[in-house]
Amino acid sequence: MRITVEAKIERADGSRQTVEIFCLERAPDPAPRCGIGVLLSESRDLLGNLQRVVLREQADEIVAAARQCRRCSQRLAVKGSAGIVYRTAFGKVTLEAPRLYSRCSACGARVAASMSCSPLALALPERSHPQWVWLQTRYASVMSYKLARSFLATGFAGAMDLRASSIRSSAQRIGARLEKEMQQRAEAFWTLHHDDAAIDARAAVHALQIDAGYVRSVPQTEGASWISVIASKVVRPESQRTHAHAYAGGGTLWRGDRQEAFLASVGIGGDVPVVLLCDGGEDVGVARLGNRSLRILDWFHIGMRFRHLQLALKGLPGVDDAERERLLRRAEGAKWLLWHGRAESCLARLQELRRDTGWVGKRNALGALAANLENGKACLTNYAARRARGLPISSAGAESAVDHVVGQRMKRNGHARWTRRGANHLLQVRCAVLNGQDVRNFKRWYPTQRPLATAS
């Protein structure tokens, strides 16, 4: 059996051409052990040949249209010719790119300010197909660059000579573009919403959960062994889907600019009140919104600190079982008071525990808990009442976002090291992929060319 695949080309000038793309041969076999149909290697060859035909035809059309003088329709003279390498998922192709003189020899009109220009080089400022770049960044957001190259090579011929450093460059370039758009959105937000004093933050039903994580850095470049990463997760009562955002700390944006731009990107405008849930740490201290936000110390981390206190009391030396049980009951009572919004009574109960246990300073479970509550006293609320109304009281979602966005990609095996810039750009790419926004971004940056309308 012999199957020949041909391409029929109909050009704009009316000329036609038929090109053989691929020839498939099969020997007669009543019981083929390898199965029947087209093999993966054959499909790569077929698509690669078809891609070469399409690319060269499109490149010839671009050059032919640019060679015609706009004033007198005469053809511009050719100064020289060179090749442009264009990379796609189906392989890289070298395209002929003639260089034309900018001045028409017939009428003297100029098509460019320089003496000569390459129309194909101007038409293709990026030498890789957008969909190929999208595939590279999508894989790079969920696995290492080297592993992404191996996965791409199993299905795409364009990855046969692709290096892991090229995938890294593509991901960093897209991340830098997303970072620039984030800064533009933040600047636009503060221009439009500079005064939100009239918004009642107590009526907020949307929640923004914030937490911090750390990734290993390059000490020679960053001057520190770790880089803080701030992760945010938005929770909306009308939607089951959540969106995550993360960035490397120490950037130029502060005062909650990133959080404001992130909320605006998911449809929460500047006139919508928001509950800000965090653990009160110094790393998330810059994540402040305006007067439209109600900042609450989340119950997840408070409960963890109370748990540490109970474990410390159980191991307290020099006390009998009855006294230990009494201390545990008082700690549980302090937690109950805080749960029901009685923060002052809770702090007083903790001070009594300090006198009973003899613990001083902050380097113990009781001191750390009391210091955390004292520093965040203005952010404490009636957690029982909020829970009864179905409102969020915890930033556990942000805790999982730190692990999902940061840990599973940037801390795998503990060997990866990052610069602040590189980590921030990859985080933008990863969040776009996890939020399902990467496809929309590429469609917005590279609009698909619509086919020519066919005559009815």
Secondary structure, DSSP 8 states (H G I E B T S, - for coil): -EEEEEEEEE-TTS-EEEEEEEEEE----SS-TT-SS--HHHHHHHHHHHHHHHHHHHHHHHHHHHHB-TTT--B--EEEEEEEEEEETTEEEEEEEEEEESB-TTT--BSSSSSEE-HHHHH-SSSB-HHHHHHHHHHHTTS-HHHHHHHHHHH-GGGTT--HHHHHHHHHHHHHHHHHHHHHHHHHHHHH-S--TT--GGG--EEEEEEEEEEEB-HHHHSSSEEEEEEEEEE-TT-S--EEEEEESS-S--TTHHHHHHHHHTT--TTS-EEEEE---STTTT----TTEEEEE-HHHHHHHHHHHHHHHHT-TT--HHHHHHHHHHHHHHHHHHHTT-HHHHHHHHHHHHHHH---SSSSHHHHHHHHHHHTGGG---HHHHHHTT-----HHHHHHIIIIIIHHHSGGGT--B-HHHHHHHHHHHHHHHTT-HHHHHHHHS----------
